[in-house]
């Protein structure tokens, strides 16, 4: 029934600024770019930016984006302008997690998990 993470949508007040930041932070250009929605294909998963003057910021769920090397990923996101909000933590069995806030108040989870591989299609 559930096939895995499909889309994570972050509300942003300034979609143009957010598009530039996410393009840098995720090293990817959007595949869908309209004033009402910007979508990025991140290795088969969608990261969406939704312009919303009233809703950006904390309060929603936290999606974790899989990374191969969490320490390097945290360094990269901080260098791109994110703020570290939860340092790298080993949660057991080789799984490590961390979290950063983007410049728009949204939290981005990062996870290094050696137990999961993306399915081949």
MDTraj code that builds the backbone (N, CA, C; nanometers):
import mdtraj as md
import numpy as np

residues = "UNK UNK UNK UNK UNK UNK UNK UNK UNK UNK UNK UNK UNK UNK UNK UNK UNK UNK UNK UNK UNK UNK UNK UNK UNK UNK UNK UNK UNK UNK UNK UNK UNK UNK UNK UNK UNK UNK UNK UNK UNK UNK UNK UNK UNK UNK UNK UNK UNK UNK UNK UNK UNK UNK UNK UNK UNK UNK UNK UNK UNK UNK UNK UNK UNK UNK UNK UNK UNK UNK UNK UNK UNK UNK UNK UNK UNK UNK UNK UNK UNK UNK UNK UNK UNK UNK UNK UNK UNK UNK UNK UNK UNK UNK UNK UNK UNK UNK UNK UNK UNK UNK UNK UNK UNK UNK UNK UNK UNK UNK UNK UNK UNK UNK UNK UNK UNK UNK UNK UNK UNK".split()
xyz = np.array([
    [0.0817, -0.1189, 0.0000],
    [0.0000, 0.0000, 0.0000],
    [0.0867, 0.1262, 0.0000],
    [0.1640, 0.1483, 0.1053],
    [0.2515, 0.2651, 0.1124],
    [0.3825, 0.2298, 0.0432],
    [0.4246, 0.3148, -0.0492],
    [0.5444, 0.2870, -0.1283],
    [0.6666, 0.3633, -0.0807],
    [0.6501, 0.4557, 0.0114],
    [0.7632, 0.5331, 0.0609],
    [0.7360, 0.6815, 0.0497],
    [0.8343, 0.7607, 0.0867],
    [0.8230, 0.9054, 0.0811],
    [0.7971, 0.9497, -0.0618],
    [0.6964, 1.0304, -0.0815],
    [0.6657, 1.0804, -0.2146],
    [0.7022, 1.2268, -0.2299],
    [0.6428, 1.3105, -0.1475],
    [0.6623, 1.4545, -0.1579],
    [0.6697, 1.5168, -0.0190],
    [0.7614, 1.6088, -0.0035],
    [0.7671, 1.6931, 0.1153],
    [0.7485, 1.8348, 0.0656],
    [0.6523, 1.9060, 0.1223],
    [0.6240, 2.0424, 0.0791],
    [0.6542, 2.1381, 0.1938],
    [0.7378, 2.2377, 0.1624],
    [0.7717, 2.3401, 0.2602],
    [0.7019, 2.4703, 0.2215],
    [0.6295, 2.5319, 0.3144],
    [0.5707, 2.6625, 0.2869],
    [0.6776, 2.7710, 0.2967],
    [0.6744, 2.8653, 0.2038],
    [0.7722, 2.9742, 0.2027],
    [0.7032, 3.1052, 0.1680],
    [0.7469, 3.2129, 0.2298],
    [0.6893, 3.3437, 0.2022],
    [0.7440, 3.4035, 0.0722],
    [0.8692, 3.3761, 0.0401],
    [0.9344, 3.4306, -0.0787],
    [0.9813, 3.3141, -0.1657],
    [0.8972, 3.2742, -0.2603],
    [0.9264, 3.1542, -0.3393],
    [1.0507, 3.1715, -0.4271],
    [1.0771, 3.2886, -0.4771],
    [1.1963, 3.3100, -0.5603],
    [1.3237, 3.2919, -0.4782],
    [1.3265, 3.3515, -0.3609],
    [1.4427, 3.3367, -0.2726],
    [1.4581, 3.1915, -0.2270],
    [1.3473, 3.1280, -0.1932],
    [1.3506, 2.9885, -0.1493],
    [1.3972, 2.8973, -0.2629],
    [1.3520, 2.9229, -0.3838],
    [1.3940, 2.8411, -0.4989],
    [1.5449, 2.8493, -0.5167],
    [1.6007, 2.9666, -0.5034],
    [1.7455, 2.9830, -0.5173],
    [1.8185, 2.9092, -0.4059],
    [1.7682, 2.9218, -0.2831],
    [1.8347, 2.8564, -0.1707],
    [1.8282, 2.7042, -0.1836],
    [1.7115, 2.6499, -0.2126],
    [1.6966, 2.5049, -0.2243],
    [1.7748, 2.4505, -0.3437],
    [1.7855, 2.5273, -0.4510],
    [1.8679, 2.4839, -0.5653],
    [2.0132, 2.4681, -0.5225],
    [2.0609, 2.5597, -0.4403],
    [2.1985, 2.5519, -0.3905],
    [2.2134, 2.4410, -0.2875],
    [2.1249, 2.4379, -0.1899],
    [2.1376, 2.3428, -0.0794],
    [2.1242, 2.1977, -0.1255],
    [2.0332, 2.1719, -0.2176],
    [2.0123, 2.0355, -0.2654],
    [2.0860, 2.0070, -0.3960],
    [2.1590, 2.1063, -0.4445],
    [2.2382, 2.0928, -0.5677],
    [2.1543, 2.0374, -0.6824],
    [2.0390, 2.1003, -0.7018],
    [1.9418, 2.0530, -0.8006],
    [1.8581, 2.1716, -0.8478],
    [1.8253, 2.1729, -0.9741],
    [1.7347, 2.2745, -1.0263],
    [1.5925, 2.2183, -1.0253],
    [1.4916, 2.3040, -1.0117],
    [1.3544, 2.2529, -1.0110],
    [1.3161, 2.1924, -1.1466],
    [1.2340, 2.0895, -1.1419],
    [1.1800, 2.0319, -1.2653],
    [1.0454, 2.0955, -1.2977],
    [0.9820, 2.1560, -1.1975],
    [0.8527, 2.2235, -1.2146],
    [0.8643, 2.3578, -1.1471],
    [0.8406, 2.4651, -1.2229],
    [0.8653, 2.5987, -1.1702],
    [0.7534, 2.6922, -1.2120],
    [0.6581, 2.7109, -1.1234],
    [0.5445, 2.7993, -1.1477],
    [0.5295, 2.8917, -1.0268],
    [0.4612, 3.0040, -1.0433],
    [0.4439, 3.0951, -0.9295],
    [0.3688, 3.0311, -0.8121],
    [0.2860, 2.9302, -0.8387],
    [0.2056, 2.8678, -0.7345],
    [0.2707, 2.7440, -0.6728],
    [0.3823, 2.6958, -0.7307],
    [0.4476, 2.5758, -0.6779],
    [0.5794, 2.5545, -0.7507],
    [0.6825, 2.5170, -0.6751],
    [0.8119, 2.4822, -0.7338],
    [0.8453, 2.3415, -0.6850],
    [0.8739, 2.2515, -0.7796],
    [0.9035, 2.1135, -0.7437],
    [1.0428, 2.0709, -0.7863],
    [1.1120, 2.0029, -0.6966],
    [1.2453, 1.9482, -0.7232],
    [1.2359, 1.7959, -0.7199],
    [1.3049, 1.7296, -0.8104],
    [1.3153, 1.5841, -0.8086],
    [1.4479, 1.5510, -0.7409],
    [1.4394, 1.5017, -0.6168],
    [1.5588, 1.4678, -0.5407],
    [1.5703, 1.3150, -0.5405],
    [1.6404, 1.2636, -0.6393],
    [1.6597, 1.1188, -0.6523],
    [1.5295, 1.0404, -0.6458],
    [1.4291, 1.0873, -0.7165],
    [1.3023, 1.0157, -0.7233],
    [1.1997, 1.0567, -0.6193],
    [1.2343, 1.1512, -0.5337],
    [1.1415, 1.2019, -0.4327],
    [1.1217, 1.3503, -0.4578],
    [1.0039, 1.3993, -0.4265],
    [0.9757, 1.5388, -0.4552],
    [0.9871, 1.6272, -0.3330],
    [1.0579, 1.7371, -0.3527],
    [1.0642, 1.8445, -0.2552],
    [0.9888, 1.9597, -0.3193],
    [0.8828, 2.0050, -0.2553],
    [0.8012, 2.1120, -0.3111],
    [0.8077, 2.2378, -0.2276],
    [0.8015, 2.3512, -0.2957],
    [0.7934, 2.4814, -0.2290],
    [0.6579, 2.5409, -0.2614],
    [0.5833, 2.5735, -0.1575],
    [0.4497, 2.6303, -0.1754],
    [0.4487, 2.7722, -0.1209],
    [0.4218, 2.8713, -0.2071],
    [0.4177, 3.0086, -0.1580],
    [0.2994, 3.0274, -0.0625],
    [0.3295, 3.0690, 0.0573],
    [0.2261, 3.0884, 0.1588],
    [0.2745, 3.1944, 0.2558],
    [0.2167, 3.3110, 0.2484],
    [0.2595, 3.4232, 0.3321],
    [0.2339, 3.3996, 0.4801],
    [0.1369, 3.3138, 0.5132],
    [0.0964, 3.2979, 0.6519],
    [0.1497, 3.1728, 0.7206],
    [0.2013, 3.0752, 0.6457],
    [0.2305, 2.9461, 0.7080],
    [0.3756, 2.9028, 0.7154],
    [0.4740, 2.9792, 0.6651],
    [0.6086, 2.9237, 0.6711],
    [0.6570, 2.9066, 0.8144],
    [0.7411, 2.8076, 0.8302],
    [0.8055, 2.7912, 0.9591],
    [0.7686, 2.6648, 1.0322],
    [0.8069, 2.6620, 1.1571],
    [0.7924, 2.5434, 1.2407],
    [0.6471, 2.5084, 1.2688],
    [0.6309, 2.3846, 1.3134],
    [0.4986, 2.3440, 1.3575],
    [0.4472, 2.2196, 1.2882],
    [0.5021, 2.1868, 1.1737],
    [0.4560, 2.0692, 1.1006],
    [0.5418, 1.9486, 1.1312],
    [0.5235, 1.8450, 1.0527],
    [0.6031, 1.7245, 1.0690],
    [0.7458, 1.7467, 1.0221],
    [0.8303, 1.6504, 1.0507],
    [0.9702, 1.6598, 1.0111],
    [1.0026, 1.5448, 0.9177],
    [1.0387, 1.5758, 0.7960],
    [1.0798, 1.4743, 0.6991],
    [1.2316, 1.4606, 0.7049],
    [1.2789, 1.3375, 0.6980],
    [1.4222, 1.3116, 0.6977],
    [1.4657, 1.2729, 0.5575],
    [1.5632, 1.3456, 0.5041],
    [1.6203, 1.3184, 0.3730],
    [1.7426, 1.2301, 0.3921],
    [1.7465, 1.1191, 0.3187],
    [1.8550, 1.0238, 0.3322],
    [1.9834, 1.0789, 0.2713],
    [2.0930, 1.0608, 0.3427],
    [2.2252, 1.1048, 0.2966],
    [2.3249, 0.9915, 0.3197],
    [2.4317, 0.9897, 0.2412],
    [2.5339, 0.8857, 0.2539],
    [2.6302, 0.9153, 0.3687],
    [2.6605, 1.0426, 0.3907],
    [2.7556, 1.0832, 0.4940],
    [2.6953, 1.2032, 0.5662],
    [2.6413, 1.1803, 0.6835],
    [2.5661, 1.2850, 0.7525],
    [2.6533, 1.4026, 0.7945],
    [2.7775, 1.3764, 0.8330],
    [2.8648, 1.4878, 0.8725],
    [2.8897, 1.5820, 0.7548],
    [2.9177, 1.5251, 0.6400],
    [2.9379, 1.6086, 0.5197],
    [2.8092, 1.6797, 0.4808],
    [2.6963, 1.6111, 0.4932],
    [2.5679, 1.6727, 0.4580],
    [2.5382, 1.7921, 0.5489],
    [2.5606, 1.7767, 0.6785],
    [2.5377, 1.8874, 0.7713],
    [2.6283, 2.0046, 0.7366],
    [2.7563, 1.9782, 0.7112],
    [2.8491, 2.0846, 0.6719],
    [2.7997, 2.1561, 0.5466],
    [2.7538, 2.0793, 0.4494],
    [2.7050, 2.1378, 0.3240],
    [2.5856, 2.2292, 0.3475],
    [2.4853, 2.1815, 0.4227],
    [2.3657, 2.2621, 0.4448],
    [2.3970, 2.3878, 0.5261],
    [2.4822, 2.3772, 0.6254],
    [2.5198, 2.4945, 0.7047],
    [2.5948, 2.5943, 0.6164],
    [2.6843, 2.5455, 0.5307],
    [2.7567, 2.6341, 0.4390],
    [2.6607, 2.7035, 0.3424],
    [2.5495, 2.6363, 0.3099],
    [2.4500, 2.6951, 0.2193],
    [2.3601, 2.7964, 0.2889],
    [2.3708, 2.8062, 0.4224],
    [2.2932, 2.9064, 0.4944],
    [2.1922, 2.8505, 0.5923],
    [2.1880, 2.7190, 0.6107],
    [2.0979, 2.6609, 0.7094],
    [2.1576, 2.6774, 0.8490],
    [2.0741, 2.6627, 0.9497],
    [2.1170, 2.6699, 1.0885],
    [2.1034, 2.5316, 1.1500],
    [2.2095, 2.4833, 1.2101],
    [2.2062, 2.3535, 1.2759],
    [2.1170, 2.3628, 1.3997],
    [2.0135, 2.2787, 1.4067],
    [1.9226, 2.2809, 1.5214],
    [1.9297, 2.1526, 1.6032],
    [1.9802, 2.0454, 1.5444],
    [2.0009, 1.9196, 1.6170],
    [2.1268, 1.8562, 1.5604],
    [2.2319, 1.8568, 1.6397],
    [2.3606, 1.8031, 1.5955],
    [2.3480, 1.6545, 1.5623],
    [2.4448, 1.6042, 1.4885],
    [2.4463, 1.4628, 1.4515],
    [2.4415, 1.3784, 1.5777],
    [2.3489, 1.2838, 1.5766],
    [2.3319, 1.1949, 1.6902],
    [2.3225, 1.0514, 1.6392],
    [2.3993, 0.9625, 1.6985],
    [2.3910, 0.8202, 1.6664],
    [2.2758, 0.7643, 1.7486],
    [2.1721, 0.7158, 1.6805],
    [2.0540, 0.6651, 1.7502],
    [2.0549, 0.5131, 1.7610],
    [2.1681, 0.4510, 1.7232],
    [2.1819, 0.3063, 1.7360],
    [2.1832, 0.2351, 1.6030],
    [2.2447, 0.1180, 1.6009],
    [2.2515, 0.0334, 1.4817],
    [2.3105, 0.1049, 1.3609],
    [2.3989, 0.2011, 1.3838],
    [2.4631, 0.2711, 1.2740],
    [2.3800, 0.3818, 1.2122],
    [2.2636, 0.4105, 1.2692],
    [2.1745, 0.5143, 1.2166],
    [2.2089, 0.6459, 1.2850],
    [2.2266, 0.7511, 1.2039],
    [2.2582, 0.8837, 1.2562],
    [2.1580, 0.9842, 1.2013],
    [2.1175, 1.0773, 1.2845],
    [2.0225, 1.1802, 1.2439],
    [2.0740, 1.3182, 1.2852],
    [2.0248, 1.4186, 1.2152],
    [2.0535, 1.5589, 1.2468],
    [1.9399, 1.6413, 1.1880],
    [1.9335, 1.7677, 1.2258],
    [1.8326, 1.8563, 1.1685],
    [1.8894, 1.9971, 1.1536],
    [1.8458, 2.0628, 1.0478],
    [1.8817, 2.2017, 1.0221],
    [1.7541, 2.2789, 0.9922],
    [1.7602, 2.4092, 1.0120],
    [1.6504, 2.4972, 0.9712],
    [1.6941, 2.5714, 0.8468],
    [1.6054, 2.5750, 0.7480],
    [1.6349, 2.6546, 0.6297],
    [1.6199, 2.8025, 0.6652],
    [1.6583, 2.8961, 0.5769],
    [1.6464, 3.0384, 0.6097],
    [1.5024, 3.0876, 0.6212],
    [1.4049, 3.0001, 0.5946],
    [1.2643, 3.0389, 0.5931],
    [1.1879, 2.9818, 0.7123],
    [1.2600, 2.9148, 0.8050],
    [1.1980, 2.8631, 0.9260],
    [1.1505, 2.7196, 0.9183],
    [1.1769, 2.6501, 0.8083],
    [1.1374, 2.5099, 0.7960],
    [1.2502, 2.4193, 0.8433],
    [1.2149, 2.3113, 0.9104],
    [1.3128, 2.2158, 0.9593],
    [1.3332, 2.1069, 0.8547],
    [1.4605, 2.0727, 0.8301],
    [1.4984, 1.9681, 0.7356],
    [1.5726, 1.8607, 0.8143],
    [1.5184, 1.7404, 0.8150],
    [1.5847, 1.6293, 0.8809],
    [1.6803, 1.5609, 0.7842],
    [1.7921, 1.5143, 0.8366],
    [1.8908, 1.4390, 0.7588],
    [1.9135, 1.3070, 0.8303],
    [1.9207, 1.1981, 0.7533],
    [1.9398, 1.0669, 0.8134],
    [2.0381, 0.9850, 0.7318],
    [2.1320, 0.9237, 0.8027],
    [2.2252, 0.8275, 0.7447],
    [2.1833, 0.6923, 0.8019],
    [2.1301, 0.6056, 0.7169],
    [2.0779, 0.4777, 0.7642],
    [2.1297, 0.3663, 0.6739],
    [2.2260, 0.2884, 0.7219],
    [2.2856, 0.1834, 0.6391],
    [2.1934, 0.0636, 0.6164],
    [2.0770, 0.0604, 0.6809],
    [1.9877, -0.0550, 0.6696],
    [1.8887, -0.0448, 0.5540],
    [1.8796, 0.0715, 0.4892],
    [1.7837, 0.0887, 0.3814],
    [1.8539, 0.1272, 0.2526],
    [1.8137, 0.0650, 0.1456],
    [1.8586, 0.1000, 0.0115],
    [1.7364, 0.1327, -0.0709],
    [1.7492, 0.2282, -0.1591],
    [1.6374, 0.2601, -0.2461],
    [1.6099, 0.1439, -0.3389],
    [1.4844, 0.1127, -0.3640],
    [1.4531, 0.0038, -0.4561],
    [1.4946, 0.0387, -0.5982],
    [1.5382, -0.0593, -0.6723],
    [1.5739, -0.0401, -0.8136],
    [1.4476, -0.0498, -0.8971],
    [1.4313, 0.0415, -0.9912],
    [1.3134, 0.0373, -1.0788],
    [1.3555, 0.0119, -1.2206],
])
top = md.Topology()
chain = top.add_chain()
for i, resn in enumerate(residues, 1):
    res = top.add_residue(resn, chain, resSeq=i)
    for name in ("N", "CA", "C"):
        top.add_atom(name, md.element.get_by_symbol(name[0]), res)
traj = md.Trajectory(xyz[None], top)
